[in-house]
Amino acid sequence: MKILLFGRNGQVGWELQRSLAPLGEVVALGSQGAEGLCGDFADAQGVARTVRQVRPDAIVNAAAYTAVDRAESEPDLAERVNAVAPGAIAEAAREIGAWLVHYSTDYVFDGSGTRPWRESDPTGPLSVYGRTKLEGEKRIAEAHGKHLVLRTSWVYGSRGGNFAKTMLRLARERDRLTVVDDQFGAPTGADLLADVTAHALRRLADGGGRPGTFHVAAAGETTWHAYARFVVGKAQQAGETFKAGPEQVEAVASSAFRTAAARPHNSRLDTSSFRTTFGLVLPPWQQGVARMLEEIL
């Protein structure tokens, strides 16, 4: 199997280079591209042309505009990267008969209620980021049947910046932390996303599974506040010292922090369809976060 990977330098893309390697040849591109191939998603025709040049059996798109607040002031760029380019790639994938795997987000929903979102639930994004990601989903679905759109939430990786690293840094610098406790979701590791992507892609290539949109996130749920306390507590148990321990991580409402883009309060995702369709287990969020902490401490 020949696989074209976009977004190789992001958290998920970095892990995908590892997880996809056993499936066959992987042509991995960052935004700078390589050897005459375009990886810049601001250039929709360029990345579509790359698909036609490489002619892979499968395309995995881990590239996206993810600056949620900045997207409010850069809607045109967010639209090009999150919607126009994925749509163009889907059209090129249809022409050559390749599978397309694309990542989306819980931000396509309005964040209301307390029940985990199902794939069939009505969408209602609150932000430019959410609207452009939803538009990308629609363009892919309209252009090409052989697609897998994986909606996920609260993604982190040991490479690069993440929420856990920020909390550890602040806990060393400050006597107390304030973290929102009215947003619910499941921290999901980039390594987990990469691994289940490889498994699902192999299943599809072998004639199993089915195309469509699926929710993929680690099992369980938490709040950003409880997540922060878990991270600081685990690090403390590992011998790290802090000015602010778990007890000094205080809960506040989202309204205490003014942001350009609204965040959904309910980011819970029902993953039963994905687990059943592809025969996979999604481990508890604590397991992945604990492993990540062991890597970075």
DOKOL-984211 format. One line per 5 residues: number of its first residue (from 0); for each residue y, x, z of N, C-alpha, C. Coordinates in steps of 0.05 Angstrom, whole numbers, plus 32768, in hexadecimal, padded with zeros to 4 digits. Atoms other than C-alpha are relative to their C-alpha. Example, Ala and Ser with C-alpha at 12.3 -4.5 7.8 and 13.67 -1.06 7.14 Angstrom:
BEGIN
0	7FE8,8012,8000,7FA6,80F6,809C,8018,8012,8000; 7FE8,7FF0,7FFF,7FEB,8111,808F,8016,7FF1,800E .
This chain:
BEGIN
0	7FE8,8011,8000,8000,8000,8000,8019,8012,8000; 7FE7,7FF2,8001,8045,8019,7FEE,8015,7FEE,800D; 7FED,8010,7FF1,807C,8002,801E,801C,800C,7FFE; 7FE4,7FF8,8000,80C7,8005,8016,800D,7FF6,8019; 7FF3,8007,7FE7,80EB,8007,8059,801E,8005,7FFF .
5	7FE3,7FFD,7FFE,8135,7FFB,8060,8008,8001,801D; 7FF7,7FFF,7FE5,815B,800C,809F,7FF0,8014,8011; 8012,7FEE,7FF2,8132,8048,80B3,800B,800C,8019; 7FF4,7FF2,7FE9,8164,8063,80E6,8007,7FEE,8017; 7FFC,8013,7FEA,816B,8024,8110,7FE9,8001,8014 .
10	8015,7FFF,7FEC,8142,8018,814E,7FE6,7FF6,7FF6; 8019,800A,800B,810F,7FED,812B,7FF6,8010,7FE8; 8007,7FF0,8017,8111,8015,80EB,7FF3,801B,8007; 800C,7FE7,7FF7,8102,8055,8111,7FE3,7FFD,8008; 801B,8005,7FF7,80C4,8037,8130,7FEE,7FF7,7FE8 .
15	800F,8009,8018,80AF,8018,80ED,7FF5,8017,7FF0; 800A,7FE8,800E,80A9,805D,80CE,7FE6,8009,800B; 8019,7FF9,7FF3,8072,806A,8100,7FEA,7FEB,7FFB; 8014,8015,8000,804F,8026,8100,7FF6,7FFA,7FE4; 8008,8006,801B,804E,801D,80B4,7FF1,8017,7FF3 .
20	800C,7FE9,800D,8035,8063,80A4,7FE2,7FFD,7FFB; 801D,8003,8005,7FEA,8052,80AC,7FF9,7FEC,7FE9; 8005,8014,8015,7FF2,801A,8078,8001,800C,7FE4; 7FFD,7FF4,801B,8004,8049,803F,8019,8010,7FFE; 7FE7,7FF1,8005,803F,806C,801F,8018,7FF0,8009 .
25	7FE8,800E,7FF7,8081,805B,8040,8018,800F,7FF5; 7FE6,7FF6,8009,80C3,8066,801C,8015,7FF5,8013; 7FEE,8009,7FEB,80F5,8063,8055,801D,8008,7FFA; 7FE4,7FFB,8007,8140,805D,8047,8013,7FF8,8016; 7FEA,8007,7FEF,817D,805F,8074,8017,7FF6,7FEE .
30	7FEA,800B,8010,81C1,8046,805E,800A,8014,7FEB; 7FF7,7FEC,8013,81CE,8088,803A,7FEE,8001,7FE7; 8013,7FFF,8016,8191,807E,800D,7FF4,801B,7FFC; 800D,7FE6,8005,816B,80B8,7FEE,7FF7,8001,7FE3; 800B,7FFA,801B,815B,80D6,7FAA,8006,7FE9,7FEC .
35	7FF8,8015,8014,8181,80A2,7F81,7FF9,7FE4,8009; 8007,801A,7FF5,816A,8068,7FAD,8016,7FF7,8013; 7FEA,800B,7FEF,819D,803A,7FCF,7FF5,7FF3,8019; 8008,800D,7FE7,8195,8026,8018,8017,7FF3,800D; 7FE8,800B,7FF4,81DB,800C,8023,8001,7FE2,7FFB .
40	8002,801D,8003,81D8,7FC1,8030,801B,7FF3,7FFA; 7FE7,800A,800A,8221,7FB9,8020,8000,7FFF,7FE1; 8004,7FFF,801D,8209,7FC5,7FD8,7FE7,7FF0,7FFA; 8017,8011,8004,81DB,7F8A,7FCB,7FF1,8007,7FE6; 800E,7FFA,8019,81CD,7F9C,7F83,7FF3,801B,8001 .
45	800B,7FE6,7FFD,81C1,7FE4,7F96,7FE5,8000,800E; 8019,8001,7FF2,818A,7FD3,7FC8,7FEB,7FF0,7FF0; 8013,800F,8011,816B,7FA0,7F98,7FF6,8012,7FEA; 8009,7FED,8015,816A,7FD6,7F62,7FEC,8014,800B; 8013,7FEE,7FF3,8147,8004,7F93,7FE4,7FF3,8002 .
50	801A,800E,8000,8110,7FCF,7F9C,7FF2,8002,7FE5; 800B,7FFF,801B,8106,7FCD,7F51,7FF7,801C,7FF8; 8007,7FE4,8007,8105,8019,7F4C,7FE6,8009,800F; 8016,7FF8,7FF0,80D3,8024,7F85,7FE7,7FF0,7FFA; 8015,8012,8006,80A8,7FE8,7F74,7FEA,8001,8016 .
55	8014,7FFF,7FEA,8086,7FE4,7FB9,7FEF,7FE7,8000; 8010,8017,7FFB,804F,7FB6,7FCE,800C,7FEE,8016; 7FF3,800E,7FEA,8078,7FA3,800B,801B,800C,8006; 7FE5,7FF7,7FF7,80C0,7FA8,8022,8004,7FF7,801D; 7FFA,8007,7FE4,80D3,7FAB,806B,801D,8006,8004 .
60	7FE3,7FFC,7FFD,811D,7FA0,8078,8008,8000,801E; 7FF7,7FFD,7FE4,8134,7FBA,80BC,801E,8006,8000; 7FE3,7FFB,8001,817D,7FC2,80A4,800E,7FE6,8006; 7FF0,8018,7FF9,81B1,7F92,80BF,801B,8008,800B; 7FE6,7FFE,7FF3,81F9,7F8A,80D6,7FFC,7FF3,801B .
65	8007,800A,7FE6,81EE,7F83,8121,8017,8002,8015; 7FE9,7FFF,7FEE,8234,7F8E,813F,800A,7FE4,8004; 7FFB,801D,7FFD,8238,7F47,815A,801E,7FF9,8003; 7FE4,8006,7FFC,8280,7F49,8172,8011,8008,7FE8; 7FF0,7FF7,8017,829B,7F72,8138,7FFD,7FEE,7FE7 .
70	8005,8011,8017,827C,7F42,8106,8015,7FE9,7FFF; 7FEC,8016,8000,82B0,7F0E,811C,8019,8009,7FF0; 7FE9,7FF7,800F,82E5,7F3A,80FB,7FF8,800D,7FE6; 800A,7FF5,801A,82B9,7F54,80C2,7FEC,7FED,7FF4; 8013,8014,800A,8298,7F14,80A9,7FF5,8006,7FE4 .
75	8008,7FFB,801C,8296,7F2A,8060,7FEB,8016,8000; 8014,7FEB,8000,8271,7F6B,8070,7FE6,7FF7,800D; 8018,800A,7FF3,8241,7F48,809F,7FF1,7FEE,7FED; 800D,8011,8014,8233,7F15,8068,7FF2,8010,7FEB; 800D,7FEF,8015,8225,7F4B,8034,7FE7,800D,800A .
80	8017,7FF2,7FF5,81F6,7F71,8062,7FEA,7FEE,8009; 8015,8011,7FF3,81D2,7F38,8085,7FF6,7FE9,7FEE; 8008,8017,8011,81CF,7F04,804D,7FFD,8007,7FE3; 8000,7FFB,801C,81E2,7F1B,8008,7FEB,8015,7FF8; 8013,7FEB,8007,81B9,7F5B,8007,7FE3,7FF7,8004 .
85	801C,800A,7FFD,8179,7F3C,8025,7FF8,7FEC,7FEA; 8006,8012,8015,817E,7F05,7FF2,7FFA,800E,7FE6; 8004,7FF1,8019,8184,7F37,7FB9,7FE5,800F,8001; 801A,7FF2,7FFD,8148,7F5E,7FD4,7FE9,7FEC,7FFC; 8015,8014,8003,8120,7F1E,7FD8,7FFB,7FF9,7FE3 .
90	8003,8006,801C,812E,7F0F,7F8F,7FF2,8017,7FF1; 800D,7FE9,800C,8119,7F56,7F7B,7FE2,8001,8009; 801C,8001,7FF6,80DA,7F4F,7FA7,7FF0,7FEC,7FF1; 800E,8015,8010,80C8,7F0F,7F82,7FF9,800B,7FE4; 8005,7FF6,801B,80CE,7F32,7F3F,7FE8,8013,7FFF .
95	8016,7FEC,8001,809D,7F69,7F52,7FE7,7FF7,8011; 8017,800B,7FF1,806F,7F3D,7F7E,7FFB,800D,801B; 8003,7FF2,7FE7,807C,7F64,7FBF,8005,7FED,8018; 7FFA,800D,7FE7,8079,7F4A,8006,801B,800A,800B; 7FE7,7FF9,7FF3,80BB,7F49,802C,7FFF,7FF8,801D .
100	7FFE,8005,7FE4,80C0,7F50,8077,801D,8005,8008; 7FE4,7FFF,7FF9,8105,7F43,8094,8004,7FF6,801D; 7FFC,8007,7FE4,811F,7F3F,80DC,8019,7FEF,8003; 7FE9,8011,7FFA,814C,7F08,80F6,8002,7FFE,801F; 7FF7,8000,7FE4,8165,7EF1,813A,8000,7FE4,800C .
105	7FFD,8019,7FF2,8167,7EBB,816F,801D,7FF6,7FFD; 7FE4,8009,8003,81B2,7EB8,8160,8003,7FEB,7FEA; 7FFE,8016,8013,81A2,7E87,8128,8000,7FE5,800E; 8000,8019,7FF0,819C,7E53,8160,801A,7FFF,8010; 7FE7,8003,7FF1,81D4,7E37,818B,7FFD,8008,801E .
110	8004,7FF7,7FE4,81B5,7E4F,81CD,8000,7FEB,8015; 8000,8016,7FED,81B3,7E0B,81ED,7FE4,7FFB,800C; 801A,8008,7FF4,817C,7DEF,821A,7FF3,8017,800F; 8010,7FED,7FF1,8146,7E14,823F,7FE5,8005,7FF4; 801A,7FFD,800D,8109,7E0C,8212,8001,8016,7FEC .
115	8000,7FEB,8014,80F4,7E47,81E8,8002,7FF4,7FE4; 7FFC,800B,801B,810A,7E3D,81A0,7FE7,8003,7FEF; 8015,8000,8014,80D6,7E2B,816C,800C,8005,7FE5; 7FF6,7FFA,801B,80DB,7E3F,8123,800B,7FE7,7FF2; 7FF7,8019,800D,80E5,7DF6,8110,8019,7FF3,800C .
120	7FE9,800C,7FF3,811F,7DE9,813F,8019,8003,7FEF; 7FE7,7FFE,800F,8164,7DDB,8121,8010,8019,8008; 7FF0,7FE8,7FFB,818F,7E18,811A,801D,7FF8,8005; 7FE4,8006,7FFA,81D8,7E1C,8130,800E,8019,800B; 7FF4,7FE7,7FF7,81F4,7E63,8134,801C,7FFD,800B .
125	7FE6,8001,7FF2,8230,7E6F,8161,8014,8015,7FF6; 7FF0,7FE8,8007,824A,7EAF,8140,7FFD,8007,7FE2; 8002,7FF6,801C,8256,7ED1,80FD,7FE5,800E,7FFD; 8019,7FF2,8001,821B,7EFE,810C,7FE9,7FEC,7FFC; 8015,8013,8002,81ED,7EC2,8117,8000,7FF1,7FE6 .
130	7FFE,800F,8019,8207,7E9D,80DA,7FF7,8011,7FE8; 8008,7FEF,8017,81FD,7ED9,80AC,7FE2,8006,8000; 801D,7FFB,7FFE,81B7,7EE6,80C6,7FF1,7FE7,7FF6; 800D,8018,8009,81A5,7E9D,80BA,8002,7FFD,7FE2; 7FFC,8001,801D,81C2,7EA0,8074,7FED,8013,7FF2 .
135	8013,7FED,800B,8197,7EDD,8067,7FE4,7FF4,7FFF; 801A,800D,7FFF,8159,7EB6,807D,7FFE,7FEC,7FE9; 8000,8015,8014,816B,7E7D,804E,7FFE,800C,7FE4; 8001,7FF4,801B,8177,7EAA,8012,7FE5,800C,7FFA; 801B,7FF5,8004,8134,7ECD,801C,7FEC,7FEA,7FFA .
140	8013,8016,8003,810E,7E8C,8023,8003,7FF2,7FE4; 7FFB,800D,801A,812F,7E6F,7FE4,7FF7,8012,7FE9; 8004,7FED,8016,8123,7EAE,7FBB,7FE2,8008,7FFD; 801A,7FF3,8002,80DC,7EC3,7FCC,7FED,7FF4,8015; 8013,800D,7FEF,809E,7EA2,7FE9,7FF1,8014,8011 .
145	8010,7FEC,7FF1,807B,7EE3,7FFF,8012,800F,8014; 7FEE,7FF3,7FEC,80A8,7EF0,803B,7FF7,7FFA,801C; 8005,8003,7FE4,80A2,7EF9,8085,801B,8005,800E; 7FE8,7FFD,7FF0,80E1,7EED,80AE,7FF9,7FFF,801D; 8007,7FFE,7FE4,80D9,7F03,80F6,8019,7FFE,8011 .
150	7FE9,8003,7FED,810D,7EE8,8127,7FF9,800C,801B; 8006,7FF4,7FE6,8112,7F10,8166,801A,8000,8011; 7FE9,8000,7FEE,8141,7F1C,81A1,8000,8018,8012; 7FFC,7FEB,7FEB,815D,7F50,81D1,7FF1,8019,7FFA; 800F,7FE8,8009,8142,7F8B,81AA,800B,801A,800D .
155	7FF9,7FE6,7FF4,8142,7FD0,81CB,7FED,8015,7FF5; 8011,7FEA,8007,8126,8014,81BB,8007,8018,8011; 7FFA,7FE8,7FF0,8120,8057,81DE,8012,8013,7FF2; 7FEE,7FEF,8010,8146,8077,81A5,801B,7FF2,7FFD; 7FE5,800C,8002,8191,806B,81A5,8008,7FF2,8019 .
160	7FF6,800E,7FE8,81BA,8041,81D4,7FF1,7FE5,8004; 800B,801A,7FFA,819F,8003,81F7,800B,7FF6,801B; 7FF6,800D,7FE7,81AE,7FD4,8231,7FF6,8010,8018; 800C,7FF2,7FE9,817F,7FF9,8261,800F,801B,8005; 7FF2,7FE7,7FFD,81A1,803C,8254,801C,7FFC,800B .
165	7FE5,8006,7FF6,81E5,801D,825F,8000,7FF9,801E; 8002,8008,7FE4,81CF,7FFE,82A1,7FFB,8019,8012; 8007,7FE8,7FF1,81B2,8041,82B9,8019,8011,8003; 7FE7,7FF0,8000,81F3,8065,82A7,8014,7FF4,8014; 7FEC,800D,7FEF,821F,8032,82CA,7FF7,8000,801D .
170	800A,8000,7FE4,81F2,8030,8308,8004,801B,800D; 7FFA,7FE5,7FF5,81FD,807B,830F,801E,8004,8005; 7FE3,7FFC,7FFE,8248,8074,8307,800E,7FED,8014; 7FF2,8015,7FF1,8259,8034,832E,7FF0,7FF8,8019; 800C,800A,7FE7,824C,8017,8372,7FF3,7FE5,7FFD .
175	800C,801A,8005,823C,7FD3,8356,8003,7FF9,7FE2; 8000,8008,801C,822D,7FB3,8312,8001,7FE1,8000; 8001,801D,8004,823A,7F6C,82F9,7FF4,7FFB,7FE5; 800F,8006,8019,820A,7F50,82C5,7FFC,7FE2,7FFE; 8003,801D,8003,8205,7F0A,82A8,7FE4,7FF7,8006 .
180	801A,800B,7FF8,81CE,7EDE,82C2,7FFB,7FE4,7FF4; 8004,801A,800C,81D5,7EA0,8296,7FF8,8002,7FE2; 800B,7FFD,801B,81B8,7EBC,8255,7FE2,8008,8004; 801C,7FFC,7FFB,816C,7EB9,8250,7FF2,8009,7FE6; 800E,7FF6,8017,813E,7EE0,8221,7FEA,8013,8009 .
185	8015,7FED,7FFB,8108,7F15,821C,8007,801B,7FF3; 7FFC,7FE6,800D,8118,7F5F,8211,7FE8,8008,7FEF; 8015,7FFB,8013,80EF,7F73,81D5,8002,801C,7FF4; 7FFF,7FE4,8008,80DE,7FBB,81C4,7FFE,8003,7FE1; 8002,7FFA,801D,80EA,7FD7,817E,7FE4,8009,7FF9 .
190	801B,7FF7,8006,80A6,7FF7,8183,7FEC,7FE9,7FFE; 8011,8017,8002,8085,7FB4,8190,8005,7FF1,7FE5; 7FFA,800D,801A,80A9,7F95,8154,7FF4,800F,7FE9; 800B,7FEF,8016,8094,7FCF,8128,7FE2,7FFD,7FFE; 801D,8001,7FFF,804B,7FCB,813E,7FF6,7FE5,7FF5 .
195	8009,801A,8009,8044,7F80,8134,8006,7FFB,7FE2; 7FFA,8002,801D,8066,7F86,80F0,7FEB,800C,7FF0; 8015,7FF3,800F,8032,7FB7,80D9,7FE6,7FF0,8000; 8019,8011,7FFE,7FF9,7F8B,80F2,8003,7FE8,7FEE; 7FFC,8018,8010,8017,7F4D,80D1,7FFF,8007,7FE2 .
200	8000,7FF9,801D,8023,7F71,808F,7FE4,8006,7FF6; 801B,7FFB,8008,7FDC,7F8A,808D,7FF0,7FE6,7FFD; 800E,801A,8002,7FC3,7F43,809B,8008,7FF2,7FE6; 7FF7,800D,8019,7FEE,7F28,8062,7FF4,800D,7FE7; 800B,7FF2,8017,7FD7,7F5E,8032,7FE3,7FFB,7FFC .
205	801D,8006,8002,7F8F,7F4D,8042,7FFA,7FE2,7FFB; 8003,801C,8006,7F9B,7F03,8033,7FFF,7FEE,8018; 7FFF,8011,7FE8,7FA1,7EEB,807B,801D,7FF9,8007; 7FE5,8008,7FF8,7FDC,7ECF,80A1,800C,7FEC,7FEC; 7FF1,8010,8013,8011,7EA9,807B,801D,8008,8000 .
210	7FE4,7FFA,8000,8058,7EB3,8065,8011,7FEC,800F; 7FEE,8013,7FF3,8094,7E93,8086,8010,800E,8016; 7FEF,7FF6,7FEB,80C2,7E9A,80C2,7FF1,7FFD,801B; 800E,8000,7FE7,80A6,7EAD,8106,8011,800C,8016; 7FF2,7FF5,7FE9,80C0,7EBC,814C,7FEF,8015,800D .
215	800E,7FE9,7FF5,80AD,7EFF,8169,8011,800C,8016; 7FF2,7FF4,7FEA,80C2,7F16,81AE,7FEB,8006,8016; 8012,7FFA,7FEA,80A1,7F34,81EC,7FFC,7FE7,8011; 8006,8018,7FEF,8081,7F02,821C,8011,7FFF,8019; 7FF1,8004,7FE8,80A5,7EE5,8257,801E,7FFC,7FFA .
220	7FE3,8003,8003,80EF,7EDC,8263,800E,800B,8018; 7FF0,7FF5,7FEA,8127,7EF8,828D,801E,7FFB,7FF9; 7FE3,8001,8006,8173,7EFB,8291,800A,801D,7FFF; 7FF6,7FE4,8001,819F,7F38,8284,8003,800B,801C; 7FFE,7FF7,7FE4,81AB,7F3B,82CF,7FE6,8009,800B .
225	801B,7FF8,7FF6,8161,7F3C,82E1,7FF6,8018,7FF1; 8008,7FE9,8011,8155,7F6C,82A8,800C,801A,800B; 7FF2,7FE9,7FF5,8189,7F9C,82C4,7FF4,8008,801B; 800B,7FFA,7FE6,816C,7F97,830A,7FE4,800D,7FFD; 801B,7FF5,8005,8126,7FA5,82EF,8002,801D,7FF7 .
230	7FFC,7FE5,800B,813F,7FE3,82C9,8008,8013,8016; 7FF7,7FEE,7FEB,8164,8001,8304,7FEB,8003,8015; 8016,7FFE,7FEC,812B,7FF1,8334,7FEA,8012,7FF7; 8015,7FEF,800B,80F7,8011,8307,8008,801D,8000; 7FF6,7FE5,8001,8122,804F,82FE,8002,800C,801C .
235	7FFF,7FF7,7FE4,812D,8053,8349,7FE5,8007,800B; 801C,7FFA,7FF8,80E2,8050,8355,7FF6,801A,7FF4; 8008,7FE7,800D,80DB,808A,8324,800F,8018,800A; 7FF2,7FE9,7FF3,8109,80B5,834F,801D,8004,7FF8; 7FE4,7FFE,8008,814C,80A9,832E,8012,7FF6,8017 .
240	7FEE,8009,7FEB,8188,80A2,835D,8019,7FF4,7FF3; 7FEA,8010,800B,81C1,8071,8353,8015,7FFA,8016; 7FEC,800B,7FEE,8202,805C,8373,7FFB,7FE2,8005; 8006,801C,7FFF,81EE,8014,8364,7FE2,7FFC,7FFC; 801C,8006,8002,81A6,8001,8372,7FFD,7FE3,7FF6 .
245	8004,801B,800A,8186,7FBF,835C,800F,7FEB,8011; 7FF2,8014,7FEF,81A6,7F9B,8398,801E,7FFE,7FF9; 7FE4,8000,8006,81EB,7FAF,837F,8006,7FF6,7FE3; 7FFC,800C,801A,81E0,7F8F,833A,8005,7FE3,8005; 7FF8,801B,7FF9,8206,7F4E,8342,8000,7FEE,7FE7 .
250	8001,8014,8015,81FE,7F0F,8318,801B,7FF2,7FFC; 7FE7,800E,8007,8239,7EF0,82F3,7FFA,7FEE,7FE8; 8003,8011,8017,8242,7EBA,82BF,800B,800E,7FE7; 7FF6,7FF5,8019,824D,7ECA,8276,801E,7FFE,7FFD; 7FE3,8005,8003,8293,7EAF,827C,8010,8017,800D .
255	7FF2,7FEA,7FF3,82A4,7EED,82A6,8006,8016,7FEC; 7FFC,7FEC,8015,82A1,7F17,8266,800A,7FF3,7FE7; 7FF5,800C,8019,82CD,7F06,822B,7FF6,8011,7FE8; 800A,7FF3,8018,82AC,7F17,81E8,800A,7FF1,7FE8; 7FF6,800D,8018,82C2,7F0A,81A1,7FEC,7FEB,7FF5 .
260	8015,8012,8009,8280,7EE9,8190,7FF2,7FF2,8017; 800F,800E,7FEC,825D,7EB4,81B9,7FE3,8008,8000; 801D,7FF9,7FFD,8218,7EC6,81D4,7FF0,7FE7,8008; 8010,8017,7FF9,81E0,7E93,81D8,7FF6,8003,801D; 800A,8000,7FE5,81CB,7E80,821F,7FE1,8000,8000 .
265	801D,8002,8002,8184,7E71,820A,7FF6,800F,7FE8; 800C,7FF0,8016,8163,7EA8,81E1,7FE2,8001,8002; 801D,8001,7FFE,811C,7E95,81F4,7FF4,7FF8,7FE4; 800E,8005,8019,80ED,7E95,81B7,7FE3,7FF9,8004; 801C,8008,7FFE,80AB,7E70,81B1,7FF1,8010,7FEA .
270	800E,7FEE,8012,807C,7EA4,8192,7FE4,7FF7,7FFA; 801B,8009,8003,803D,7E7A,8191,7FF7,8000,7FE2; 8007,8002,801C,803E,7E70,8145,7FF8,801C,7FF5; 8006,7FE5,8009,8041,7EBB,8137,7FE6,800B,800C; 8018,7FF6,7FF3,800C,7ECC,816A,7FE6,7FF3,7FF5 .
275	8018,800E,800B,7FDC,7E98,814F,7FFB,8007,7FE3; 8002,7FFA,801C,7FE9,7EA6,8106,7FF5,801C,7FFA; 8007,7FE4,8005,7FE0,7EF1,810B,7FED,800C,8015; 8014,7FF7,7FED,7FB0,7EF6,8146,8009,8017,8011; 7FF5,7FEA,7FF0,7FDD,7F22,8170,8009,7FF7,801B .
280	7FF6,8005,7FE5,7FF1,7F27,81B9,801B,800E,8003; 7FE5,7FF5,7FFB,803A,7F32,81CD,8001,8004,801E; 8001,7FFA,7FE3,803B,7F56,8211,8019,7FF8,800F; 7FE8,8007,7FF0,806B,7F46,824B,8016,8014,7FFB; 7FE9,7FEE,8005,80B1,7F62,8243,8001,8017,8013 .
285	7FFF,7FEB,7FEC,80AA,7F89,8283,7FF0,8019,7FF8; 8012,7FEA,8008,8072,7FB3,8265,800F,8013,7FED; 7FF2,7FF0,8013,809C,7FCB,822B,8018,800E,800C; 7FE8,7FF4,7FF4,80DB,7FD8,8254,7FF7,8017,8012; 800A,7FEB,7FEE,80B3,8000,8288,7FF8,8018,7FF0 .
290	8009,7FE9,8011,8095,802B,8251,8018,800E,7FF4; 7FE7,7FF4,800A,80DA,8036,8232,800E,8011,8015; 7FF3,7FF1,7FEB,80F5,804C,8275,7FF2,801A,8006; 800F,7FE7,7FFC,80BE,807F,827D,8007,8015,7FEB; 7FF8,7FED,8016,80D3,809D,823A,801B,800B,8004 .
295	7FE4,7FF7,7FFF,811D,80A2,8249,8008,800D,801A; 7FF8,7FF4,7FE6,811E,80B6,8293,7FF7,801D,8002 .
